[in-house]
Amino acid sequence: MMINMLRGAISAVGLLAMTVVASAAGTVEILSTAGCGCCVAWSRHLQENGYATKLKYLPAGDLWNRKMKAGLREGLTSCHTGLIDGYVVEGHVPAREVARLLKERPDAIGLVVPDMPSGSPGMGEPGPNSEPYKVLLLRRDGSTEIFASYP
């Protein structure tokens, strides 16, 4: 009987810890156009790393306008735009860089992975044919700096 109570307590603690991790990660609103499979795959990548996601499909022109209003510019865009806790996360940014952004809280618009590099989250598995890419920190003045690099 005591062992069953102990097992129950351990299970409850484990469930509570998983809930705290997931809620600490937050919800990412993902703006995309309907039918984009890599946007769905990036959403799944975030979910696998503790984030809740909410996909919102927009017509292409409306999506572009939202990107520009958020502070992005041509050359720094991808197929989807994530919004979390006051930051923009543009493109196939790895979940660990989103976590770092939220932990460090730089004075910035957010993170950007321009284009759609092969092997980035949502763009297939990393492997020998993966493209190297950089995660850029987009400052409020429009300048960028390298936040992380992936081979």
N, C-alpha and C positions, 0 to 999 in steps of 0.2 A: 504494500500500500504506500509506504513512504517513497519507494522508488518511482511509482507512478506519479505521485505528487511532484517529485523532483523533476521528472521528465516533463511534466506539464509546465512547471515553472521555467525550465530551460527553453521550452518551445515558445512560451509567451515572451520571454526576454528576446529571443531571436527574432520573433515577429515584430516586436516593438523596435528593435534596432534597424531592421529592414525598412520599416515605415519611416523612421527618423531620417535615414539616409535618403530615401526617395523624396521626402518632403523638403529636405534641405537642398536638394538639387534644384527644385523648382519646376515650373512649367514653361516650355518654350512654345510660343505661338509661331507657327511656320506658315508664311505666306508663299503661295505657289500658284501655278496654273494647273488646271485639271489634267490628269493623264501623265504627269511626270513621275516615272518610276523611281528615279534616283532620289527625288525629294522624299518619297515614301520610305526608301531604304535609309536615308539619313535620319528620318524620324525614328525608325526602328533602332538605329545605332544609338541615338540619344536615350531611348527607352531602355535599352540593354544596359545603359550606364546610369540608370537611376532617375532620369528626367521624365516628367510627364510631357506629352506633346499634344498640340491642338493644331491640326492642319486646316487652313482656310484657303479655299481656292478663289482666285480672282481672275478677271480677264487680263490678258497680257498688258494692255495699256494702263490699267489700274495698278497692276503690280509694279510696273516701271515707275509710275508716279509715287507710289509708297516708298520705293527705294530712294528716289531723289529727295523726298521730304525727310527721310530718315538720315540724310547726310551722305549717302553713297554717291558715287559719280561713275561715269562711263570708264571702263577699264578696271573697275573694282567691284564688278557684279558677277553673279552666277545665276542659277535657275531658281533659287529660293532665298528667302530672307527670314531669319529667325529673330524673334524679339523676346528678351528675357531680362527682367529686373532693370529696365532702363537702358539696356545695351542692344545693339544690333549684331547679329551673327550671320554674316553673309556667306553662303556657299557651304562647301563640304568641310567645315571646321570640325576637327576631332573633339569628342566630348571632354577629354582631359584638358584641352585648351579652354573650353567654355568654363570648366570648373576653376581653372587657374585665374581666368578673367574675373569671375565672381568672387574669388578669394582675395585677389590683389586689388580689385576695384580701381583701376587706373582712370584718370580723367580723360575719357575717350568716348568716341561714338560706339566702338566695338571692334569685332574681329572680322577679317575678310580672307577668304580663299577665293581669289578670282578664277573665273572659268570653271572647268569641271575636270580636275586632274584624275587620271586613271589611278586607282589604288587608294584614293582618299575615301573617307567614310561615305558610303552610299554609292560609290563609283567602282565597285568590285573589290575583291580581296587584294591586299598588298602582295606583291610578288615580283618576280624578275622583270615583268613588263610595266611595273608601276612607274608613273612619272614623279620625279622629285617636285615638291611644291613647298611654298612658304605660307605660313599663317601670318597675316599682317595685322598690326594694331593700327586702327584708323583713329588718328587724333582729331580733336574738335576743330582744329585749324585746317583739316584736310590732308595733313601730312601723314605718312605711314612709316612704320618701322617694323622690322622683323620681330615677331613674337615667338615663333617656333619654326623650325625647318624639319622637313621629312624627306628622307632619301628617295 
